[in-house]
Every structure is written in C-alpha cells, then in structure tokens.
Amino acid sequence: MTSQAYLLYKLQEIDLQILKLERRDKELIRILRDDSNLLAAQEALTKAQIALKPAETRHRDLSLQVKGVLDKRAATEERLYSGSITNPKELQDMQNEVAALGRRHAELENQLLEALIAVEEAQAAIQAAQTALDKLQAEREASHAAVKAEGRELRAQLKTLKEQRAAAIAPIDEQNLRIYDELKPQKNHQPVSRLVENSCSVCGIEQIATLVQAVKQGDKLVQCKNCQRILVVF
C-alpha cells in the first residue's frame, strides 16, 4: 500500500509545478500590460512635434520680414532712380535708407538660414522619434504574439495539472491533507522532504533511529525533528 507521505510528496510535486506556472502566468500578464517603453517613445515623438512649431513660426516670421525689407528697398530704389527726387539731402537720405535696408536684409538672411536649419533639425528629430516608435510597436506586437502563445500553452498545462492534482488528492486522508496545507505556506511550499541516508534532504539534519524506522514503515506521518517537514522515503 502506498504511504500517505509518498502521496503527499507526489502532490507536492504537482503543486510546485502549478506554482511555477502560475508565477510565470503573472509575469506574462505583467509583460502584456507594461507599455512604459511605448509611452516613453510616444512622449519623445510628441516633444519633437511640439519643438517644431516655434521653429516653423520663427522661420515664417523671418521670411515675412525678409520680404518686407526687400519690398521696401525695391520701392525706395525705384523712387531714388526715378528722377522725381531732386533735393540732394532727400536723395542722400534715400541712399542711406537703401544701404540700411541692404544691411538689414543680409542680417535677416543669416537669421533665416539659422531658422531653416532649426526647422530641418526639428523635422529630423520627429522622423527619428517616429521611426523609433514604429520599430518599438512592431517589436512589441511580435513579442506580445509570442507571449500570448506561451500563455495559451501555459494555461493548458495548468488545466492538466489541476486535473492531476484533483486525482492526487483523492486517496489522501483528510487529516493528513490538512497538515500538508497548514505546513505549505510555512515551509516555502515544500512541506514534504525526502529522507536520504537518514537525514532530511531539505534541512540536512540526521534523524534519530526511531523516527527513521517510523518513516520507513509508512504507517503514519512522521515529521523532521528539526524543520517539522513531513518525511518520506522511497
């Protein structure tokens, strides 16, 4: 007749497998729910898009200023060379204004070039951020597909193990099962230990001869004198 301690040991093996799979299942759920990297990539893209707007606004404003200066200089030159102005002082003032507008135009052109570079850099940053986001999304989809497939396989294994557990419990005495269940949370899910060379295989303490003999007889549950785990020999 199979000893109750051995039946509990086999139940423990099933429980440890179930525990391992349940922990992995929780990890898979955490992986599926974790979108921190994706959110960070999306945030980076949003920041890049926001940074582009003031750069475009400055470029647009400078372009309008350049046009305004060119239009004013053209109008002033037209009057200057039209022959309609004969007063020397007025002519000199207009020449000075044309020269000033020329300097202002050159200054604005330099600023406009800098603004254009800023726009192009912002656009490049957006493209880089979008590429990174697209890559991350593709990788995430592929990874999640694998995780979901693992999850399905895992849950199928869990179903089978739980069916095996129900069958394993059937021949175990109710009182012995209660002892097992009470010890399990106290002993890190290992309430049953093998007796190997007269010592508990978990804590390593050698057992006295009478305990060893009782374990070998298998008539009742015998617990380690040190760690209180149920001892089994086979």
C-alpha positions in Angstrom: 0.0 0.0 0.0 1.3 3.4 -0.9 2.2 5.5 2.1 0.3 8.8 2.8 3.7 10.6 3.0 4.5 9.4 -0.5 1.1 10.5 -1.8 1.7 14.0 -0.2 5.2 14.1 -1.8 3.6 13.4 -5.3 1.0 16.1 -4.5 3.8 18.5 -3.6 5.5 17.9 -7.0 2.3 18.8 -8.7 1.8 21.9 -6.5 5.3 23.1 -7.2 4.7 22.8 -11.0 1.4 24.6 -10.6 3.1 27.4 -8.6 5.9 27.8 -11.1 3.4 28.1 -14.0 1.2 30.5 -12.1 4.1 32.7 -11.3 5.1 32.7 -15.0 1.5 33.4 -16.0 1.6 36.5 -13.7 4.8 37.5 -15.3 3.3 37.2 -18.8 0.4 39.3 -17.8 2.8 42.0 -16.5 4.7 41.9 -19.7 1.5 42.4 -21.7 0.4 45.3 -19.5 3.7 47.0 -19.4 3.7 49.7 -22.1 6.2 52.1 -20.4 8.7 51.9 -23.3 5.9 52.6 -25.8 4.7 55.6 -23.7 8.2 56.9 -23.5 8.7 56.7 -27.3 5.3 58.3 -27.9 6.3 61.1 -25.4 9.5 61.6 -27.3 7.6 62.0 -30.6 5.2 64.4 -29.0 8.0 66.6 -27.6 9.7 66.6 -31.1 6.5 67.6 -32.7 5.9 70.4 -30.2 9.5 71.6 -30.7 8.9 72.0 -34.5 6.1 74.6 -34.1 8.1 77.5 -32.7 10.9 76.8 -35.2 8.4 76.9 -38.1 6.8 80.1 -36.6 10.2 81.8 -36.4 11.1 80.8 -40.0 7.8 82.0 -41.3 8.1 85.4 -39.4 11.7 85.9 -40.7 10.6 85.1 -44.2 7.9 87.8 -44.0 10.4 90.2 -42.6 12.8 89.5 -45.5 10.0 90.0 -48.0 9.1 93.3 -46.2 12.6 94.6 -46.3 13.1 93.6 -50.0 9.8 95.2 -51.0 10.7 98.4 -49.1 14.2 98.5 -50.6 12.8 98.0 -54.1 10.2 100.8 -53.6 12.9 103.1 -52.2 15.3 102.3 -55.1 12.6 102.9 -57.6 11.9 106.4 -56.2 15.6 107.0 -55.9 16.3 106.3 -59.6 13.1 107.6 -61.0 14.4 111.1 -61.3 11.5 112.5 -59.4 13.6 113.4 -56.4 15.9 116.3 -57.0 16.6 117.5 -53.4 20.2 116.4 -52.6 19.5 115.9 -48.9 16.5 113.8 -49.7 18.5 111.8 -52.2 21.2 111.2 -49.7 18.7 110.1 -47.1 17.2 107.6 -49.6 20.6 106.3 -50.5 21.3 105.8 -46.8 18.0 104.0 -46.3 18.7 101.7 -49.2 22.1 100.9 -47.7 20.5 100.3 -44.3 17.8 98.1 -45.8 20.6 96.1 -47.6 22.4 95.5 -44.3 19.1 94.6 -42.6 18.4 92.1 -45.4 21.8 90.4 -45.0 21.2 90.2 -41.3 17.7 88.7 -41.7 19.0 86.2 -44.3 21.5 84.9 -41.8 18.8 84.6 -39.2 16.6 82.9 -41.8 19.2 80.4 -42.6 19.6 79.6 -38.9 15.9 79.3 -38.6 15.7 76.9 -41.6 18.4 74.7 -40.0 16.4 74.6 -36.8 13.3 73.6 -38.7 15.2 70.8 -40.5 16.7 69.6 -37.3 13.3 69.5 -35.6 11.8 67.6 -38.6 14.7 65.2 -38.4 14.1 64.7 -34.7 10.4 64.0 -35.5 11.4 61.4 -38.1 13.8 59.7 -35.8 11.2 59.6 -33.0 8.6 58.3 -35.3 11.0 55.6 -36.7 11.8 54.6 -33.1 8.2 54.4 -32.2 7.3 52.4 -35.3 10.1 49.9 -34.6 9.1 49.6 -30.9 5.5 49.0 -31.9 6.5 46.3 -34.4 8.7 44.6 -31.9 6.0 44.8 -29.2 3.5 43.2 -31.5 5.8 40.4 -32.3 6.8 39.9 -28.7 3.2 40.0 -27.5 2.2 37.4 -30.1 4.9 35.1 -28.6 3.9 35.9 -25.0 0.2 35.2 -25.8 1.1 31.9 -27.4 3.1 31.0 -24.4 0.2 32.0 -22.2 -2.2 29.8 -24.0 0.2 26.8 -23.7 0.8 27.6 -20.1 -2.9 27.7 -19.2 -3.4 24.4 -21.0 -0.7 22.9 -18.8 -2.2 24.4 -15.7 -5.6 22.9 -16.6 -4.0 19.4 -16.9 -2.0 19.8 -13.7 -5.1 20.9 -11.7 -6.9 17.8 -13.0 -3.9 15.7 -11.9 -4.0 17.4 -8.5 -7.6 16.6 -8.0 -6.8 12.9 -8.8 -3.8 13.0 -6.5 -5.8 14.4 -3.5 -8.5 11.7 -3.7 -6.6 8.9 -1.9 -5.1 11.2 0.8 -6.6 11.2 4.3 -8.4 14.4 5.1 -6.4 15.0 8.3 -3.1 14.4 6.5 -4.1 16.8 3.8 -4.9 19.4 6.4 -1.4 19.0 7.9 0.1 19.4 4.4 -1.9 22.5 3.7 -1.0 24.1 7.0 2.7 23.4 6.6 2.9 24.5 2.9 2.9 28.3 3.5 5.3 27.9 6.4 7.8 25.8 4.5 8.1 27.7 1.3 5.6 25.4 -0.5 7.8 22.4 0.4 6.1 20.7 3.4 7.4 17.2 2.4 11.0 16.2 2.4 12.7 13.0 1.3 14.7 11.1 3.9 18.1 10.5 2.3 20.7 8.5 4.2 18.7 9.0 7.4 18.8 12.8 7.0 16.1 15.3 6.0 17.0 16.3 2.4 15.8 19.9 3.0 17.4 21.0 6.3 20.1 18.3 6.3 19.6 17.2 9.9 20.1 13.5 10.6 17.1 11.8 12.2 17.1 9.5 15.2 16.7 5.8 14.6 13.1 5.5 15.8 12.0 8.3 13.5 13.8 6.7 10.6 12.1 3.4 11.3 8.7 5.1 11.6 9.2 6.8 8.2 10.2 3.6 6.5 7.2 1.8 7.9 4.9 4.5 6.5 2.0 3.8 8.8 1.6 7.4 9.8 3.1 10.8 9.0 6.5 11.5 10.6 7.9 15.0 10.7 11.5 16.1 10.8 12.7 16.7 14.3 14.3 20.0 13.1 12.2 21.6 10.4 8.9 19.8 11.0 8.5 18.8 7.4 6.8 15.5 6.6 9.4 12.9 5.9 9.1 10.3 3.1 11.5 7.6 1.9 11.3 5.7 -1.4 
